[in-house]
Amino acid sequence: MKALVREPGNNYCQCVSSHPEKKLLNLILAREQHAKYCSTLRELGVETINLPREDLYPDSCFVEDTAVIHKGKAMITRMGIESRRGEERAIKEYLSKVMPTKRIEEPGTLEGGDIIHLPDLLISGVTQRTNLEGVNQVSDWLDVPVITCQDMNIVHLKSYATYLGDNFMVITEKYYNHPVFDEFDKIMIPEREAYAANTLTIGKTVIMPKGYEFTKQKIKEEGFEVITLEMSEFERCEGALSCLSLFIDSV
């Protein structure tokens, strides 16, 4: 199993974020947290491929947004926010050497943080960053059905729901009763722990942000191992666990 990762660049503190603590961002600490994240992936058997830093793009460590990969094909995304366009170039250069690759074309937009990967289909948010044209292009190129969950008031769907495996979905109260998620076994996260909705599962181990004990216990009760990581410097940039890696092979 392999995943692309990229360390926060020198201008990371200029990331696109409306978080009230953005001004407290600490680049040194962000890089320490990123290094721990990468070492945790490796301990779980993931080979991390470290791309060179992109100092021109503050959000470039959030590599998940740059592509959607499904069954050996990749769709390079077109970011919904113009200042991030360009982050995908190094991703495209790497992926085009190892699999068939295509780019989303204007007027389509899509960011990987809106995509929930399932074995035989995708769930995509239609949000502030992703439009239906982008979703349709992804579905056509990857030859996979895509179910949509539309909410123009959010940035990325995976801030509210992530898939654990074994039909389990971690999901916030906001989407708990949404029909898109009716067929799943759902672990509901209370609003006070909403940030914990973004998780990353490797095998039967769930990586989640530190400090959310209610959610941690609920996940463990369903038979998953749990590892918690400090994510403060990514939360302040409105990023999260899944944002920091792009899996080339299925998780």
C-alpha positions as CSV (number, residue, x, y, z in Angstrom):
1,M,0.0,0.0,0.0
2,K,1.4,3.4,-1.0
3,A,0.4,7.0,-0.3
4,L,1.7,10.3,-1.5
5,V,2.4,12.9,1.2
6,R,3.9,16.4,1.2
7,E,5.3,18.4,4.1
8,P,3.8,21.9,4.8
9,G,5.6,24.6,2.9
10,N,7.2,27.7,4.1
11,N,4.1,29.8,3.6
12,Y,1.7,27.3,5.2
13,C,0.5,29.9,7.6
14,Q,-1.2,31.7,4.7
15,C,-3.5,28.7,4.1
16,V,-7.1,29.3,3.1
17,S,-8.9,29.2,6.5
18,S,-11.6,31.0,8.4
19,H,-10.7,29.1,11.6
20,P,-10.8,31.5,14.6
21,E,-7.3,30.2,15.7
22,K,-5.6,30.6,12.3
23,K,-3.4,33.4,13.7
24,L,-1.9,30.9,16.2
25,L,-0.6,28.6,13.5
26,N,2.9,27.3,14.2
27,L,4.8,26.0,11.1
28,I,7.4,24.1,13.1
29,L,4.7,22.3,15.1
30,A,2.8,21.6,11.9
31,R,5.8,19.9,10.4
32,E,6.3,17.8,13.6
33,Q,2.7,16.7,13.5
34,H,3.0,15.9,9.8
35,A,6.1,13.8,10.5
36,K,4.3,11.8,13.2
37,Y,1.3,11.3,10.8
38,C,3.7,9.9,8.2
39,S,5.5,7.6,10.7
40,T,2.1,6.3,11.9
41,L,1.2,5.4,8.3
42,R,4.5,3.5,7.9
43,E,4.0,1.7,11.1
44,L,0.6,0.5,9.7
45,G,2.3,-0.9,6.6
46,V,1.9,2.1,4.2
47,E,4.8,3.2,2.1
48,T,4.9,6.9,2.1
49,I,6.1,8.7,-1.0
50,N,7.3,12.2,0.0
51,L,6.9,14.8,-2.7
52,P,9.0,17.9,-2.6
53,R,7.5,20.8,-0.7
54,E,5.4,23.4,-2.6
55,D,6.4,26.7,-1.0
56,L,4.3,28.7,-3.4
57,Y,1.0,27.0,-2.4
58,P,0.1,27.3,1.3
59,D,-2.4,24.5,1.2
60,S,-0.3,22.1,-0.7
61,C,0.2,19.6,2.1
62,F,-3.5,18.6,1.7
63,V,-2.7,16.3,-1.2
64,E,-5.9,14.4,-1.0
65,D,-7.6,17.2,-2.8
66,T,-5.5,16.9,-5.9
67,A,-6.7,13.6,-7.4
68,V,-9.3,10.9,-7.2
69,I,-7.9,7.4,-7.6
70,H,-10.1,4.3,-8.2
71,K,-9.1,0.8,-9.4
72,G,-5.9,1.9,-11.1
73,K,-7.0,5.1,-12.7
74,A,-6.6,8.7,-11.6
75,M,-8.6,11.9,-12.2
76,I,-6.6,15.0,-11.5
77,T,-8.8,17.5,-9.9
78,R,-9.5,21.2,-10.7
79,M,-9.7,23.0,-7.4
80,G,-12.8,24.9,-6.6
81,I,-10.7,27.8,-5.2
82,E,-8.4,29.5,-7.7
83,S,-5.5,30.1,-5.4
84,R,-5.0,26.3,-5.0
85,R,-4.8,25.6,-8.7
86,G,-1.3,24.4,-9.4
87,E,-0.9,22.2,-6.4
88,E,-1.9,19.3,-8.6
89,R,1.0,19.6,-11.1
90,A,3.5,17.4,-9.2
91,I,0.8,14.9,-8.4
92,K,-0.1,14.6,-12.1
93,E,3.6,14.2,-13.0
94,Y,3.9,11.3,-10.5
95,L,0.7,9.6,-11.2
96,S,0.9,9.7,-14.9
97,K,4.0,7.5,-14.7
98,V,2.2,4.7,-12.8
99,M,-1.5,4.7,-14.1
100,P,-3.8,6.2,-16.7
101,T,-4.5,9.8,-15.8
102,K,-6.9,12.5,-16.9
103,R,-7.7,16.0,-15.7
104,I,-11.0,17.6,-14.9
105,E,-11.8,20.2,-17.5
106,E,-13.4,23.6,-17.0
107,P,-16.1,24.3,-15.9
108,G,-15.9,21.2,-13.7
109,T,-14.4,21.6,-10.2
110,L,-13.8,18.9,-7.7
111,E,-11.6,18.4,-4.6
112,G,-10.7,15.0,-3.1
113,G,-12.0,16.1,0.3
114,D,-15.5,15.7,-1.1
115,I,-15.0,12.0,-2.1
116,I,-15.8,9.1,0.2
117,H,-14.3,5.9,-1.3
118,L,-16.2,2.7,-1.2
119,P,-15.3,-0.6,-2.9
120,D,-17.6,-0.2,-5.9
121,L,-18.9,3.3,-5.8
122,L,-18.0,6.8,-4.6
123,I,-20.0,9.3,-2.6
124,S,-19.3,12.9,-3.5
125,G,-20.2,16.1,-1.9
126,V,-21.5,18.9,-4.2
127,T,-20.2,21.8,-2.2
128,Q,-18.5,25.1,-2.3
129,R,-15.5,23.4,-3.9
130,T,-17.1,20.6,-6.0
131,N,-19.8,20.9,-8.7
132,L,-21.9,18.4,-10.6
133,E,-19.8,18.8,-13.8
134,G,-16.7,17.8,-11.9
135,V,-18.6,14.8,-10.4
136,N,-19.8,13.7,-13.8
137,Q,-16.3,13.8,-15.3
138,V,-14.9,11.7,-12.4
139,S,-17.7,9.1,-12.8
140,D,-17.2,8.9,-16.6
141,W,-13.3,8.6,-16.5
142,L,-13.1,6.2,-13.5
143,D,-16.1,4.2,-14.7
144,V,-17.6,4.2,-11.3
145,P,-21.1,5.2,-10.0
146,V,-21.0,8.4,-7.9
147,I,-23.8,9.2,-5.4
148,T,-24.0,12.9,-4.5
149,C,-24.8,14.7,-1.3
150,Q,-25.4,18.4,-2.0
151,D,-24.8,21.1,0.5
152,M,-23.5,24.5,-0.8
153,N,-22.9,25.6,2.8
154,I,-19.9,23.3,3.4
155,V,-16.4,23.1,2.1
156,H,-15.8,19.3,2.0
157,L,-18.2,16.4,2.8
158,K,-15.4,14.4,4.5
159,S,-15.4,17.0,7.3
160,Y,-18.8,15.4,8.3
161,A,-18.6,11.8,7.3
162,T,-15.9,9.2,6.7
163,Y,-16.0,5.5,6.0
164,L,-14.4,3.0,8.4
165,G,-14.9,-0.2,6.5
166,D,-17.2,-3.1,7.3
167,N,-20.2,-0.9,6.3
168,F,-19.5,1.6,9.2
169,M,-19.7,5.3,8.7
170,V,-18.6,7.9,11.2
171,I,-21.0,10.8,10.8
172,T,-22.0,14.0,12.4
173,E,-25.5,14.8,13.6
174,K,-25.8,17.2,10.5
175,Y,-25.9,14.2,8.1
176,Y,-27.0,11.3,10.3
177,N,-30.4,11.1,8.7
178,H,-29.4,12.0,5.2
179,P,-30.8,9.4,2.8
180,V,-27.4,9.0,1.1
181,F,-26.2,7.2,4.3
182,D,-29.3,5.1,5.0
183,E,-27.6,1.8,4.1
184,F,-24.7,2.2,6.5
185,D,-24.1,1.3,10.1
186,K,-23.6,4.8,11.5
187,I,-21.6,6.0,14.5
188,M,-23.0,9.4,15.3
189,I,-20.7,12.1,16.5
190,P,-22.1,14.8,18.7
191,E,-21.6,18.4,17.6
192,R,-19.0,19.1,20.3
193,E,-16.7,16.5,18.7
194,A,-17.6,17.2,15.1
195,Y,-13.9,17.5,14.0
196,A,-13.5,13.8,14.8
197,A,-15.7,12.9,11.9
198,N,-12.7,13.0,9.6
199,T,-10.8,9.7,10.2
200,L,-8.5,7.5,8.2
201,T,-8.8,3.7,8.4
202,I,-5.9,1.3,7.5
203,G,-7.1,-2.3,7.8
204,K,-8.9,-2.5,11.1
205,T,-7.1,0.5,12.6
206,V,-8.8,3.9,12.7
207,I,-6.6,7.0,12.9
208,M,-8.5,9.9,14.4
209,P,-7.6,13.3,16.0
210,K,-6.6,13.4,19.6
211,G,-9.0,14.7,22.3
212,Y,-12.3,13.3,21.2
213,E,-12.9,10.5,23.8
214,F,-16.6,10.0,23.1
215,T,-16.0,9.3,19.5
216,K,-12.9,7.2,20.2
217,Q,-14.9,4.9,22.6
218,K,-17.8,4.5,20.1
219,I,-15.4,3.4,17.3
220,K,-13.6,1.0,19.7
221,E,-17.0,-0.5,20.7
222,E,-17.5,-1.6,17.0
223,G,-14.3,-3.6,17.0
224,F,-11.8,-1.2,15.5
225,E,-8.3,-0.4,16.9
226,V,-7.8,3.4,17.4
227,I,-4.7,5.6,17.1
228,T,-5.1,9.2,18.0
229,L,-2.8,12.0,16.6
230,E,-2.5,15.7,17.6
231,M,-3.9,17.7,14.6
232,S,-4.1,21.2,16.0
233,E,-2.0,22.9,13.3
234,F,-4.1,21.3,10.5
235,E,-7.4,22.0,12.2
236,R,-6.4,25.7,12.2
237,C,-6.1,25.5,8.4
238,E,-9.4,23.7,8.2
239,G,-7.6,20.5,7.2
240,A,-7.8,17.1,8.8
241,L,-6.4,13.5,8.8
242,S,-7.5,12.3,5.4
243,C,-6.4,15.5,3.7
244,L,-2.7,14.8,4.3
245,S,-2.4,11.7,2.1
246,L,-3.4,10.4,-1.3
247,F,-3.5,6.7,-1.5
248,I,-2.4,5.1,-4.7
249,D,-3.6,1.7,-3.6
250,S,-6.8,1.0,-1.9
251,V,-7.0,1.3,1.9
